[in-house]
Amino acid sequence: MNKQDNKKPRVIIIGGGFGGVQLAKKLKNAPVEVLLLDKHNYHTFQPLLYQVATGAIEADSIGFPIRRIFSKQKNFTFHLANVDNIDTATNTVITTAGNYTYDYLVIATGANTNFFGNQELEHYAMPMKNIAEALNIRSLMLQNLEKALVTTDKAERDALLTFVIVGGGPTGVELAGAISELRKFILCKDYPGLCNADMKVYLVEGKPELLAAMSSQASLKAKKFLKEMDVVIYNGVHVSSYNGLVLKIDDGKVIQTRNVLWAAGVKGEVPGGMPEEVVAKGGRLITDDINRVKGYSNVFAIGDVSAVQSEANPAGYPGVAQVALQQGKHLAKNLRNIVEGRPTTPFVYYDLGTMATIGRNKAVADIKKFKFQGFFAWLLWMFVHLLSLAGFSNKAVVFLNWAINYFTRNSDNRLIIRYFKTDTMTVDPVSY
């Protein structure tokens, strides 16, 4: 049993995402011992995963070592571990690296892809919630382009060159735009034999509009941009099945494709040991207005795995980075208050705006009362995302990649480093 080496209360944070990292940072110099647990030794900047998946930037440039982030924080410790279970009766976190006792526990495990119980879709569709999954998509896309180049079966070639993105939120819209630009600027350069082939890009969204969480101006403009880029959009429909070749939509449409990218839903990653009665719809832990899990005095949840429910906000806050960052910062203040015997204050979310990029010089942004579309929104999107990356080196590498991509309309990151086996939908370990 791993115990504290001092008399300061221990705060264990599970998850090194936006919320967990922000919370740990803000607890610097607090009268607590901070222990962060994560199954990866790096923090991932998830908003740029789609650019890794489409070969625009390097995978390493959106990851940053957790230990480097906290190299100067004396009250911080990081352990690489998978959390197997939480024993709230004994205040113990059971992991693959050992068992750790806590005084205060913060669950910041984020979210994973939600296939809504459809096991066939879960097996054959490609999720994109982490760097490994983004690299799987990159390998799948490039492998299928290589196969399309040599196959003599036209139906098979058409399926290999058909890309279906499911989900019309920011991730789905950005993926559709990036793949459409790959078709326009890269296909003939890299694969001259496919230059006259008909590569198709579909976007399927269950709601009647794209970017439903954004303004109507942003939604309409994003749809207009994508249509101009020859993306076929189906709104108000749902994917009913996909067996690796035939995708069926509930309105009767059938698409032959080898490439289905899933961006249609998320569910909270709740560690084992948390009772069902504290888990809300979407796999999120029910918390009060200081992010304390229902029924517990010393267990908290922030970010995508947290549902701060109220009459005004019954579904909880949206699963975006800004919510996690603000909750992490606010919970740090409240934990200090709790430890030092002061009253806590309720969390209030301040919406700083939402952005999505569709392609070259094309983006939409809702910043409070201001609505931007087009080139200025695209510049704003790049500026905000560049500044948000962890580490100077990552900022420099991404900026350089973007500059090269913009002026050459090309990229050097279309590499099949890890071969993805489409029969088993797993990475081939021999290919490393």
C-alpha positions as CSV (number, residue, x, y, z in Angstrom):
1,M,0.0,0.0,0.0
2,N,1.5,3.3,-1.1
3,K,1.0,5.9,1.6
4,Q,1.9,9.5,2.1
5,D,5.5,10.3,3.2
6,N,4.3,13.5,5.0
7,K,1.4,14.7,7.0
8,K,-0.1,16.8,4.2
9,P,-3.4,15.5,2.8
10,R,-3.0,13.6,-0.5
11,V,-5.0,14.6,-3.6
12,I,-5.0,11.8,-6.2
13,I,-6.0,12.9,-9.7
14,I,-6.9,10.2,-12.2
15,G,-6.3,11.4,-15.7
16,G,-3.8,13.7,-17.4
17,G,-6.2,15.5,-19.7
18,F,-7.1,19.2,-19.7
19,G,-8.9,19.1,-16.4
20,G,-6.5,16.9,-14.5
21,V,-3.4,18.8,-15.6
22,Q,-5.0,22.2,-14.9
23,L,-6.1,21.1,-11.4
24,A,-2.6,19.8,-10.6
25,K,-1.0,23.0,-11.8
26,K,-3.3,25.2,-9.7
27,L,-2.5,23.1,-6.6
28,K,1.1,24.2,-6.8
29,N,2.2,25.5,-3.4
30,A,-1.1,24.3,-1.8
31,P,-0.8,22.5,1.5
32,V,-1.4,19.1,-0.2
33,E,0.5,16.3,-1.8
34,V,-0.6,15.8,-5.4
35,L,-0.4,12.4,-7.2
36,L,-1.5,12.2,-10.8
37,L,-2.2,8.8,-12.3
38,D,-2.5,8.2,-16.1
39,K,-2.1,5.3,-18.5
40,H,0.0,7.5,-20.7
41,N,3.0,9.5,-19.7
42,Y,2.0,12.4,-21.9
43,H,-0.8,15.0,-22.2
44,T,-2.7,15.0,-25.5
45,F,-4.0,18.1,-27.2
46,Q,-7.1,16.4,-28.6
47,P,-8.5,19.2,-30.8
48,L,-5.7,18.5,-33.3
49,L,-6.1,14.7,-33.4
50,Y,-7.9,15.0,-36.8
51,Q,-4.8,16.6,-38.3
52,V,-2.6,13.7,-37.1
53,A,-5.2,11.3,-38.6
54,T,-5.1,13.0,-42.0
55,G,-1.3,13.4,-42.1
56,A,-1.2,17.2,-41.7
57,I,1.0,17.2,-38.6
58,E,3.2,14.8,-36.6
59,A,1.7,12.8,-33.8
60,D,4.5,13.8,-31.3
61,S,3.7,17.5,-31.8
62,I,0.3,17.2,-30.0
63,G,1.7,15.2,-27.1
64,F,3.8,16.6,-24.2
65,P,5.5,14.7,-21.4
66,I,3.5,15.1,-18.1
67,R,6.7,15.0,-16.0
68,R,8.1,18.0,-18.0
69,I,4.9,20.0,-17.4
70,F,5.5,19.6,-13.6
71,S,9.3,19.5,-13.4
72,K,9.4,22.5,-11.1
73,Q,6.4,21.6,-8.9
74,K,7.7,20.2,-5.6
75,N,4.3,18.8,-4.3
76,F,3.6,16.8,-7.5
77,T,4.2,13.2,-8.3
78,F,3.3,11.3,-11.5
79,H,2.9,7.5,-11.8
80,L,2.2,5.6,-15.0
81,A,-0.7,3.3,-14.2
82,N,-4.0,1.9,-15.3
83,V,-6.7,2.3,-12.7
84,D,-8.5,-1.0,-12.1
85,N,-10.8,0.0,-9.3
86,I,-11.6,2.6,-6.6
87,D,-12.4,1.4,-3.1
88,T,-14.2,4.4,-1.6
89,A,-14.7,2.5,1.7
90,T,-10.9,2.5,2.4
91,N,-10.1,5.6,0.3
92,T,-7.9,3.5,-2.0
93,V,-7.2,3.6,-5.7
94,I,-6.2,0.1,-7.0
95,T,-3.9,0.3,-10.1
96,T,-1.5,-1.8,-12.2
97,A,1.4,0.1,-10.5
98,G,0.2,-0.5,-6.9
99,N,-2.5,0.7,-4.5
100,Y,-2.6,4.3,-3.4
101,T,-4.5,5.9,-0.5
102,Y,-6.1,9.3,-0.8
103,D,-7.6,12.0,1.3
104,Y,-9.3,13.6,-1.7
105,L,-9.9,11.9,-5.1
106,V,-10.5,13.7,-8.3
107,I,-11.7,11.6,-11.3
108,A,-10.7,13.4,-14.5
109,T,-10.7,10.4,-16.9
110,G,-12.4,12.2,-19.8
111,A,-14.5,10.4,-22.3
112,N,-14.3,7.7,-24.9
113,T,-16.1,6.9,-28.1
114,N,-19.8,6.0,-27.7
115,F,-21.1,3.5,-30.2
116,F,-24.5,3.3,-28.4
117,G,-24.3,-0.4,-27.8
118,N,-23.8,-1.4,-31.5
119,Q,-21.1,-4.0,-31.4
120,E,-20.8,-4.3,-35.1
121,L,-20.1,-0.5,-35.5
122,E,-17.7,-0.6,-32.5
123,H,-15.7,-3.3,-34.3
124,Y,-15.6,-1.9,-37.8
125,A,-15.8,1.9,-37.5
126,M,-12.7,3.9,-36.6
127,P,-12.8,6.0,-33.4
128,M,-10.5,9.0,-32.8
129,K,-10.1,9.8,-29.1
130,N,-6.3,9.4,-28.7
131,I,-3.1,9.6,-30.6
132,A,-3.0,5.8,-31.2
133,E,-6.5,5.9,-32.8
134,A,-5.5,8.9,-34.9
135,L,-2.5,7.0,-36.2
136,N,-4.8,3.9,-36.9
137,I,-7.0,6.2,-39.1
138,R,-3.9,7.6,-40.9
139,S,-2.7,4.1,-41.6
140,L,-6.1,2.8,-42.8
141,M,-6.6,5.7,-45.1
142,L,-3.2,5.5,-46.7
143,Q,-3.3,1.7,-47.0
144,N,-6.6,1.9,-48.7
145,L,-5.3,4.4,-51.2
146,E,-2.4,2.1,-51.9
147,K,-4.8,-0.8,-52.4
148,A,-7.1,1.3,-54.7
149,L,-4.1,2.0,-56.8
150,V,-3.4,-1.6,-57.7
151,T,-6.8,-3.4,-57.6
152,T,-8.5,-4.3,-60.8
153,D,-11.9,-4.6,-59.2
154,K,-13.7,-1.3,-59.8
155,A,-16.3,-1.9,-57.1
156,E,-13.6,-2.6,-54.6
157,R,-11.6,0.4,-55.7
158,D,-14.7,2.6,-55.3
159,A,-15.2,1.3,-51.8
160,L,-11.6,1.9,-50.9
161,L,-12.0,5.5,-52.2
162,T,-15.2,6.2,-50.3
163,F,-14.9,7.9,-46.9
164,V,-17.8,8.2,-44.5
165,I,-17.6,10.4,-41.4
166,V,-20.3,9.8,-38.9
167,G,-21.1,12.8,-36.7
168,G,-21.6,16.5,-37.6
169,G,-20.0,18.1,-34.6
170,P,-16.7,20.0,-34.8
171,T,-14.6,16.8,-35.0
172,G,-16.7,15.3,-37.8
173,V,-16.8,18.6,-39.8
174,E,-13.1,19.1,-39.4
175,L,-12.4,15.5,-40.5
176,A,-14.6,15.8,-43.6
177,G,-13.0,19.1,-44.6
178,A,-9.5,17.7,-44.2
179,I,-10.2,14.5,-46.2
180,S,-11.8,16.6,-48.9
181,E,-8.7,18.8,-49.1
182,L,-6.5,15.6,-49.3
183,R,-8.6,14.6,-52.3
184,K,-8.2,18.0,-54.0
185,F,-4.6,18.7,-53.3
186,I,-2.8,15.4,-52.7
187,L,-4.5,12.5,-54.5
188,C,-3.1,13.4,-58.0
189,K,0.3,14.3,-56.6
190,D,0.9,11.1,-54.6
191,Y,-1.3,8.7,-56.6
192,P,-1.3,9.7,-60.3
193,G,-3.0,6.4,-61.1
194,L,-6.0,7.6,-59.1
195,C,-6.1,11.1,-60.5
196,N,-9.3,10.4,-62.5
197,A,-10.8,8.1,-59.9
198,D,-14.0,9.2,-58.1
199,M,-13.1,9.6,-54.4
200,K,-16.2,10.3,-52.3
201,V,-16.5,12.0,-48.9
202,Y,-19.8,11.6,-47.0
203,L,-20.8,13.3,-43.7
204,V,-23.7,11.7,-41.8
205,E,-25.3,13.6,-38.9
206,G,-28.4,12.6,-36.8
207,K,-29.4,16.2,-36.1
208,P,-31.1,18.4,-38.7
209,E,-28.1,20.7,-38.9
210,L,-24.3,20.5,-38.5
211,L,-22.5,22.0,-35.5
212,A,-25.7,21.9,-33.5
213,A,-24.1,23.4,-30.5
214,M,-23.0,26.5,-32.4
215,S,-25.0,29.4,-33.9
216,S,-27.2,29.0,-36.9
217,Q,-24.8,31.2,-38.9
218,A,-21.9,28.9,-38.1
219,S,-24.0,25.8,-38.9
220,L,-25.2,27.1,-42.3
221,K,-21.8,28.5,-43.3
222,A,-20.0,25.2,-42.4
223,K,-22.5,23.3,-44.5
224,K,-22.0,25.7,-47.4
225,F,-18.2,25.3,-47.1
226,L,-18.4,21.5,-47.1
227,K,-20.8,21.4,-50.1
228,E,-18.5,23.7,-52.0
229,M,-15.8,21.1,-51.3
230,D,-18.0,18.3,-52.7
231,V,-18.7,16.7,-49.4
232,V,-22.1,14.8,-49.5
233,I,-24.0,15.7,-46.4
234,Y,-26.9,13.6,-44.9
235,N,-28.7,15.3,-42.0
236,G,-31.4,14.0,-39.8
237,V,-30.4,10.3,-40.3
238,H,-28.5,7.7,-38.4
239,V,-26.2,4.8,-39.3
240,S,-28.0,1.6,-38.5
241,S,-25.2,-0.9,-39.4
242,Y,-21.8,-1.3,-40.9
243,N,-20.1,-4.7,-41.6
244,G,-16.8,-3.5,-42.9
245,L,-18.0,-2.9,-46.4
246,V,-21.7,-2.0,-46.5
247,L,-22.9,0.9,-44.4
248,K,-26.7,1.3,-44.0
249,I,-28.5,4.4,-43.0
250,D,-32.0,4.3,-41.4
251,D,-33.6,6.2,-44.3
252,G,-32.7,3.3,-46.7
253,K,-29.4,4.7,-48.1
254,V,-26.6,2.2,-48.6
255,I,-23.0,3.1,-49.1
256,Q,-20.2,0.7,-50.1
257,T,-17.1,1.8,-48.2
258,R,-13.9,0.6,-46.5
259,N,-13.5,3.8,-44.5
260,V,-16.0,4.7,-41.7
261,L,-14.7,7.3,-39.2
262,W,-16.8,7.6,-36.1
263,A,-17.3,11.0,-34.5
264,A,-20.9,10.6,-33.4
265,G,-20.8,10.4,-29.7
266,V,-18.8,10.1,-26.5
267,K,-19.3,8.5,-23.1
268,G,-17.6,9.2,-19.8
269,E,-14.7,6.9,-18.8
270,V,-15.9,5.9,-15.3
271,P,-13.4,3.9,-13.3
272,G,-14.5,0.6,-11.7
273,G,-15.8,0.8,-8.2
274,M,-18.2,3.7,-8.7
275,P,-21.8,2.7,-8.1
276,E,-24.4,2.8,-10.9
277,E,-26.6,5.3,-9.0
278,V,-24.0,8.1,-9.4
279,V,-23.6,7.5,-13.1
280,A,-25.9,9.6,-15.4
281,K,-26.8,9.2,-19.0
282,G,-23.7,9.2,-21.2
283,G,-21.5,7.6,-18.6
284,R,-21.0,10.8,-16.6
285,L,-20.7,11.0,-12.8
286,I,-23.4,13.1,-11.1
287,T,-21.7,15.9,-9.2
288,D,-22.9,18.9,-7.2
289,D,-22.0,22.5,-7.8
290,I,-18.5,22.1,-6.5
291,N,-17.9,19.0,-8.6
292,R,-18.2,16.6,-5.7
293,V,-19.6,13.2,-6.7
294,K,-23.1,12.5,-5.4
295,G,-23.1,10.7,-2.1
296,Y,-19.4,11.3,-1.3
297,S,-17.6,13.9,0.8
298,N,-14.1,13.5,-0.7
299,V,-14.5,12.3,-4.3
300,F,-14.8,14.8,-7.1
301,A,-15.1,14.6,-10.9
302,I,-14.3,17.2,-13.5
303,G,-14.3,17.5,-17.3
304,D,-16.1,15.1,-19.7
305,V,-16.7,12.5,-17.0
306,S,-18.6,15.0,-14.8
307,A,-22.2,16.0,-15.0
308,V,-22.9,19.1,-12.9
309,Q,-26.7,18.7,-13.0
310,S,-29.1,21.5,-12.1
311,E,-32.6,22.7,-13.1
312,A,-31.1,25.2,-15.5
313,N,-28.6,22.6,-16.8
314,P,-30.1,19.1,-16.5
315,A,-27.7,17.4,-18.9
316,G,-24.5,19.0,-17.4
317,Y,-22.0,21.2,-19.2
318,P,-20.8,20.4,-22.7
319,G,-17.8,18.1,-23.1
320,V,-15.3,20.7,-24.3
321,A,-11.8,21.6,-23.1
322,Q,-12.9,24.9,-21.7
323,V,-15.2,23.3,-19.2
324,A,-12.5,20.9,-18.0
325,L,-10.0,23.7,-17.7
326,Q,-12.3,26.0,-15.8
327,Q,-13.5,23.2,-13.5
328,G,-9.9,22.2,-12.8
329,K,-9.0,25.7,-11.8
330,H,-12.1,26.2,-9.7
331,L,-11.7,22.9,-7.9
332,A,-8.2,23.7,-7.0
333,K,-9.5,26.8,-5.1
334,N,-12.2,24.7,-3.4
335,L,-9.8,22.0,-2.3
336,R,-7.5,24.6,-0.8
337,N,-10.6,26.0,1.0
338,I,-11.6,22.6,2.3
339,V,-8.1,21.8,3.5
340,E,-7.8,25.1,5.2
341,G,-11.3,25.1,6.7
342,R,-12.8,27.9,4.5
343,P,-16.2,27.7,2.7
344,T,-16.4,26.5,-0.9
345,T,-17.9,28.4,-3.8
346,P,-20.1,26.9,-6.6
347,F,-18.7,26.4,-10.1
348,V,-20.0,28.7,-12.8
349,Y,-19.0,28.0,-16.4
350,Y,-18.1,31.0,-18.6
351,D,-18.6,30.2,-22.3
352,L,-15.6,31.7,-24.1
353,G,-16.8,30.6,-27.5
354,T,-16.6,27.7,-30.0
355,M,-14.7,27.3,-33.2
356,A,-14.3,24.8,-36.0
357,T,-12.2,24.8,-39.1
358,I,-13.4,23.3,-42.3
359,G,-10.4,23.7,-44.5
360,R,-7.9,26.2,-46.1
361,N,-9.1,29.7,-45.2
362,K,-12.4,28.3,-44.1
363,A,-13.6,28.2,-40.4
364,V,-16.5,29.3,-38.2
365,A,-16.2,30.9,-34.8
366,D,-18.8,32.0,-32.2
367,I,-17.1,34.2,-29.6
368,K,-19.8,35.5,-27.2
369,K,-22.0,37.9,-29.3
370,F,-19.6,37.9,-32.2
371,K,-20.0,35.4,-35.1
372,F,-17.1,35.0,-37.6
373,Q,-16.9,32.8,-40.7
374,G,-14.3,32.5,-43.4
375,F,-10.7,33.7,-43.4
376,F,-10.7,35.7,-40.2
377,A,-12.3,32.8,-38.3
378,W,-9.6,30.5,-39.7
379,L,-6.8,32.8,-38.5
380,L,-8.4,33.0,-35.1
381,W,-8.8,29.2,-34.9
382,M,-5.1,28.7,-35.7
383,F,-3.9,31.4,-33.2
384,V,-6.0,30.0,-30.3
385,H,-5.0,26.4,-31.0
386,L,-1.3,27.2,-31.4
387,L,-1.2,29.1,-28.1
388,S,-3.0,26.3,-26.4
389,L,-0.5,23.6,-27.2
390,A,1.8,22.5,-24.4
391,G,5.5,23.3,-24.9
392,F,7.4,25.7,-27.1
393,S,8.8,22.9,-29.3
394,N,5.3,21.7,-30.1
395,K,4.1,25.2,-30.9
396,A,7.1,25.7,-33.2
397,V,6.7,22.3,-35.0
398,V,3.0,22.7,-35.6
399,F,3.4,26.3,-36.8
400,L,6.1,25.1,-39.2
401,N,4.0,22.2,-40.4
402,W,1.0,24.6,-41.0
403,A,3.2,27.1,-42.9
404,I,4.7,24.4,-45.2
405,N,1.2,22.9,-45.7
406,Y,-0.3,26.2,-46.6
407,F,2.3,27.4,-49.1
408,T,3.0,24.0,-50.7
409,R,-0.5,22.5,-50.3
410,N,1.4,19.3,-49.2
411,S,2.7,17.5,-46.1
412,D,5.6,15.2,-45.2
413,N,3.6,13.2,-42.6
414,R,1.7,10.7,-44.7
415,L,3.6,7.8,-43.4
416,I,2.4,4.2,-42.8
417,I,4.5,3.5,-39.7
418,R,2.2,1.0,-38.1
419,Y,0.3,-1.3,-40.5
420,F,-3.4,-1.5,-39.6
421,K,-5.0,-4.9,-40.2
422,T,-8.5,-4.4,-41.6
423,D,-9.5,-8.0,-41.1
424,T,-9.1,-7.9,-37.3
425,M,-9.2,-4.1,-37.0
426,T,-6.0,-4.1,-35.0
427,V,-2.4,-2.9,-35.4
428,D,0.0,-5.5,-36.9
429,P,2.8,-5.7,-34.3
430,V,5.2,-7.1,-37.0
431,S,5.1,-3.8,-38.9
432,Y,6.8,-1.7,-36.2
